[in-house]
Amino acid sequence: MSLILTTISRRGIIQAADSNLTGDAGPAGVGQKVFAVPDLGAALSLAGSYSVSGVRMDDWIRQAIAAYSTNGTRTIAGLAELLRGRLELEMTQVEKDGGSLIHLCGYVRADNSVHPEFYFVRNITGIDAHTGAYTGVSPSFQVSEDFWTRDYTAPETRNALAAGGQQVYINGYPAGRIGYLALMEHFGEFLTAVWSEPQ
């Protein structure tokens, strides 16, 4: 099971992931999937192929973050684009065939204020609306900013966040996403019951 999750709310940003690594033959060990990007006030999480040109993804991503930190002007959008380009160039075709998904999220200063941005880097091309399975893998990668310029522009999203709600982005194998959503439904009911008990 592989799961990465990013939650944005008025309380902040949370990124989480399981530590399971899965190969063609099943479980393949554990590894780090959430990484800080301290100089950008950001973090990233990843799912899918766990190597780039034969280098373990945890080692490769740390090196990529460190290399980007030495660049002149650094932004979260710039790091997302760098990762997109490097993954497309450096991953072998076999590694690309495993699919790769990266959540990159942090705070951006603009117009004398600060807001969150969420970048989604991937070579997955679609998702089956009935099964939740990914439907295609591309040799090229794409990147999109899905929170500030897309989801937050909807009045219902802005209102929900202002009222204490959250915007959640989930990726990974269908079993992980389905399990998480089922857990949160039951856990939400439990918390509501606890909080409604005055004693």
Buried (B, 14 or more C-beta within 10 A) or exposed (E): BBBBBBBBBEEEBBBBBBEBBBEEEEEEEEBBBBBBBEEBBBBBBBBBBBBBEEEBBBEBBBEBBEEBEEEEEBBBBBBBBBBBEBBBEEBEEEBBEBBBBBBBBBBBEEEEEEEBBBBBBBBBEEBEEEEBEBEEBBEEBEBEBBBBEEBBEEEEBBEBBEEEBEBBBBBBBBEBBBBBEEEEEEEEEEEEEEEEEEE
